[in-house]
Structures are given as C-alpha cells and as structure tokens.
Amino acid sequence: MTKVAILGVGGISGAHIAAWKNQKDAEIIAICDIRQEMLDKHPEYKGYTDFEEMTKNEEIDILDICLPTYLHVEYSLKGIEKGYHVLCEKPVSLHPEDAHKVYEAAKAKGVNFMIAHCVRFWDEFLRLKEIYESGEYGKLISGYMFRLGCRPSWSWDGWMTDEKRSGLVPFDLHIHDLDFITYAFGAPNSHTLYRAKRDDQDYLNCVYQYDDFFLSIESSWYAGKFNFQSGFRFQFEKAVVEYKGTLKEYLTDGKVINFVPKAAEESDMEGIPTTNAYENEIIYFKKCCQDNVFPDLVKPEELKAVLDILTSF
Ligand SMILES: NC(=O)c1ccc[n+]([C@@H]2O[C@H](COP(=O)([O-])OP(=O)(O)OC[C@H]3O[C@@H](n4cnc5c(N)ncnc54)[C@H](O)[C@@H]3O)[C@@H](O)[C@H]2O)c1
C-alpha cells in the first residue's frame, strides 16, 4: 500500500484527496495545513499543522504538495531531501531556473518528482493532441483557447492576488494552456502579448506563432462574479474541433462527431463521471513510483520554456 501525505489542504487539495480516495493500492495517511480549520474539514485523516512534525511521525512514500505557488520549490526540495516521491501542483515556480533545479535534486536523490499539470491528463485535450499528431484532419491552421474567471480575492492570506507570490493570471491560469501547447506542439517560435492589467482585474490575450499556424489564448481574472469557463476551438484543414463542455469535431463533409471521454465510456452511470484529469495524473504518478520508473511525461525543459515566456509578460 502506497502511503500518501497531502501538504496544503486548501482549494485544489479537494480534487487530489478525492482522487487518492479512489485508489485501492494507496492511502492518505496524513494531511498537513497551518490552519487547523482546514484539517477539521477532514476528521478521517490524521492532521498536522507543522510539516516537520508530520515527517517525524509518519512514514511517507508520496508527498502531494498543494501549497501556494511561492512555496512549491522550498517544500519540494524538503520532501525530496527526506527521500519522498513528490507530486507538486503547478506552477513549479515563478523563476525559470528552478525547473531544472528541482528535477535534478530528485534524480540525485533517486526519487520521483512531477509537476501536476492536469491539462496534460485531460481526455479532450489529449484527443486534440492525437488529432494533431495523427494528421487525420490534415494540417493545423489556427487555434483559440480560453480560460476565464474572476479575481480570486478569497485565497488564504491574499496570496493569489499578490504578484510576488502567485504571478497573477499568467502563472495561475494562462500557464495551463501554454503548458499544454508546449507539450502538444512544442515551444512556439514567438509570441505577441496584449494585456489589460489593473488593480482589480487582469485580462490577457497572447498570440503564439508556430511555423505553419498560430494560436490565440485568452485568460482572465475579471472583477465581479464571472463564472469560470474554459475551452478551445482548433481549425484543421478538414475539421474544426471545439471543446465547450463537450468536444465536437465538425468535419468539412458536414459530419459532426461527438467525442466521448474514456472515463465516460467506461462508466455505467449515465452522463457521469466524465474526464477526471486530476485522478489520471495521480494514477500516472503513483504507477511510476510503484514501478520504480521516473515520470517523464512533464519534462523540466518544457516547464522552463513556459516560464521563460511567462516571465517576459
Ligand atoms: N491544477 C489546477 O487546476 C489548480 C487549480 C487551483 C489551484 N492550483 C494550484 O494549487 C496551488 C494551491 O492553490 P489553492 O487554490 O489550493 O490555494 P489555497 O490558498 O486555497 O490553499 C493553500 C493551502 O496551503 C496552506 N498553507 C500555506 N502555507 C503552508 C505551510 N507552510 N504548511 C502547510 N500548509 C500551508 C494554506 O493554509 C491553504 O489552506 C497553487 O499553486 C495553484 O496554482 C491548481
């Protein structure tokens, strides 16, 4: 049984805890958050308000880090040093040089490390990558992606709206799509950024140029209660592929194909569950740890290429 500890029990930890709960060959043995009230939400797990105390008392195989962005490198290195496999939420850091640093530390220690870029495990995004690689709809001509939400004024200690600690929209939201295009199509040749950044909101549209196509990606934290939405539309020679809740492939011959995610295909519950990218990433990382294989699906050079672009914004 693989023993897992969760570090940081705020917003995104909910998705990680739910995914680990579904694993028959792994168990959460402890959770840690400096806020006792966050631990109290999970009375079924042994809770710690201090990381060092948890590590003294528990035998941990995998440390799953869901801390605020500015703490990722510090605690990843601490976990690696203690001999744990470390899965850490995105982004690895706000500084490009950190990407290789953490991976090298893990390799030197002989443990696994991965940044949890959930979009790389998202069935609809993977279908898009497959369409591109197979060439089944011809060449890619253009693409548009969006990830829009409102300013996260609720975050613990206001860390999200503090540029030095979160990097704001580029490192919080835009990074999901930029990381995915870097994974699927390689690093772009160049980019042109349009950004409307104010104290109470932050919107950007960045156009990425490749040899034969360009991609336009919008990301925002709008002021007010704007419901989160994300998706994409990609134009190929023989089809338009659109993801807006569900993925549809509009072929030039008039046919429309509805893509059914793997999880939905395997499910006997009507309509649910569909994609669970968080669980897919956790299963992948867990299996690598159990099989003694280094997880190379998220590469440090790709993370660095993304951070190099974002630090130019
Ligand atoms: N993959 C995704 O879709 C996704 C979505 C949201 C957030 N994230 C990422 O996850 C990370 C966390 O975001 P969040 O929204 O959950 O933030 P959050 O503020 O809701 O949660 C962070 C938690 O860490 C705790 N914490 C702070 N310092 C600590 C310490 N030293 N030791 C123990 N606990 C400590 C806080 O009390 C808080 O509960 C961010 O880096 C963010 O970019 C990823």
The ligand as an SDF file (V2000), in Angstrom:
LIG
                    3D

 44 48  0  0  0  0  0  0  0  0999 V2000
   -4.3600   22.2190  -11.3160 N   0  0  0  0  0  0  0  0  0  0  0  0
   -5.3620   23.0530  -11.0950 C   0  0  0  0  0  0  0  0  0  0  0  0
   -6.3800   23.0070  -11.7810 O   0  0  0  0  0  0  0  0  0  0  0  0
   -5.2360   24.0430   -9.9700 C   0  0  0  0  0  0  0  0  0  0  0  0
   -6.3760   24.7150   -9.5370 C   0  0  0  0  0  0  0  0  0  0  0  0
   -6.2510   25.5860   -8.4510 C   0  0  0  0  0  0  0  0  0  0  0  0
   -5.0070   25.7800   -7.8670 C   0  0  0  0  0  0  0  0  0  0  0  0
   -3.9080   25.1370   -8.3510 N   0  0  0  0  0  0  0  0  0  0  0  0
   -2.5770   25.3520   -7.7530 C   0  0  0  0  0  0  0  0  0  0  0  0
   -2.5770   24.7520   -6.4640 O   0  0  0  0  0  0  0  0  0  0  0  0
   -1.8450   25.5350   -5.5420 C   0  0  0  0  0  0  0  0  0  0  0  0
   -2.7280   25.8160   -4.3390 C   0  0  0  0  0  0  0  0  0  0  0  0
   -3.8380   26.5940   -4.7210 O   0  0  0  0  0  0  0  0  0  0  0  0
   -5.1660   26.6530   -3.8360 P   0  0  0  0  0  0  0  0  0  0  0  0
   -6.1740   27.3760   -4.6460 O   0  0  0  0  0  0  0  0  0  0  0  0
   -5.4980   25.3150   -3.3090 O   0  0  0  0  0  0  0  0  0  0  0  0
   -4.6480   27.6220   -2.6550 O   0  0  0  0  0  0  0  0  0  0  0  0
   -5.2880   27.7810   -1.1920 P   0  0  0  0  0  0  0  0  0  0  0  0
   -4.8090   29.0750   -0.6540 O   0  0  0  0  0  0  0  0  0  0  0  0
   -6.7550   27.5260   -1.2420 O   0  0  0  0  0  0  0  0  0  0  0  0
   -4.6240   26.5600   -0.3860 O   0  0  0  0  0  0  0  0  0  0  0  0
   -3.3160   26.5630    0.0700 C   0  0  0  0  0  0  0  0  0  0  0  0
   -3.3010   25.9910    1.4870 C   0  0  0  0  0  0  0  0  0  0  0  0
   -1.9490   25.9040    1.9460 O   0  0  0  0  0  0  0  0  0  0  0  0
   -1.9330   26.2010    3.3370 C   0  0  0  0  0  0  0  0  0  0  0  0
   -0.5740   26.5740    3.7160 N   0  0  0  0  0  0  0  0  0  0  0  0
    0.0880   27.7280    3.4860 C   0  0  0  0  0  0  0  0  0  0  0  0
    1.3570   27.6440    3.9440 N   0  0  0  0  0  0  0  0  0  0  0  0
    1.5090   26.4110    4.4630 C   0  0  0  0  0  0  0  0  0  0  0  0
    2.5980   25.7030    5.0590 C   0  0  0  0  0  0  0  0  0  0  0  0
    3.8140   26.2720    5.2010 N   0  0  0  0  0  0  0  0  0  0  0  0
    2.3950   24.4390    5.5030 N   0  0  0  0  0  0  0  0  0  0  0  0
    1.1710   23.8540    5.3810 C   0  0  0  0  0  0  0  0  0  0  0  0
    0.0970   24.4630    4.8050 N   0  0  0  0  0  0  0  0  0  0  0  0
    0.2670   25.7170    4.3480 C   0  0  0  0  0  0  0  0  0  0  0  0
   -2.9600   27.3020    3.4980 C   0  0  0  0  0  0  0  0  0  0  0  0
   -3.4520   27.3730    4.8280 O   0  0  0  0  0  0  0  0  0  0  0  0
   -4.0450   26.8820    2.4940 C   0  0  0  0  0  0  0  0  0  0  0  0
   -5.0670   26.1170    3.1180 O   0  0  0  0  0  0  0  0  0  0  0  0
   -1.4000   26.7850   -6.3080 C   0  0  0  0  0  0  0  0  0  0  0  0
   -0.0410   26.7070   -6.6220 O   0  0  0  0  0  0  0  0  0  0  0  0
   -2.2480   26.8120   -7.5580 C   0  0  0  0  0  0  0  0  0  0  0  0
   -1.5460   27.3170   -8.6860 O   0  0  0  0  0  0  0  0  0  0  0  0
   -4.0180   24.2640   -9.3770 C   0  0  0  0  0  0  0  0  0  0  0  0
  1  2  1  0
  2  3  2  0
  2  4  1  0
  4  5  1  0
  4 44  2  0
  5  6  2  0
  6  7  1  0
  7  8  2  0
  8  9  1  0
  8 44  1  0
  9 10  1  0
  9 42  1  0
 10 11  1  0
 11 12  1  0
 11 40  1  0
 12 13  1  0
 13 14  1  0
 14 15  2  0
 14 16  1  0
 14 17  1  0
 17 18  1  0
 18 19  2  0
 18 20  1  0
 18 21  1  0
 21 22  1  0
 22 23  1  0
 23 24  1  0
 23 38  1  0
 24 25  1  0
 25 26  1  0
 25 36  1  0
 26 27  1  0
 26 35  1  0
 27 28  2  0
 28 29  1  0
 29 30  1  0
 29 35  2  0
 30 31  1  0
 30 32  2  0
 32 33  1  0
 33 34  2  0
 34 35  1  0
 36 37  1  0
 36 38  1  0
 38 39  1  0
 40 41  1  0
 40 42  1  0
 42 43  1  0
M  CHG  2   8   1  16  -1
M  END
$$$$
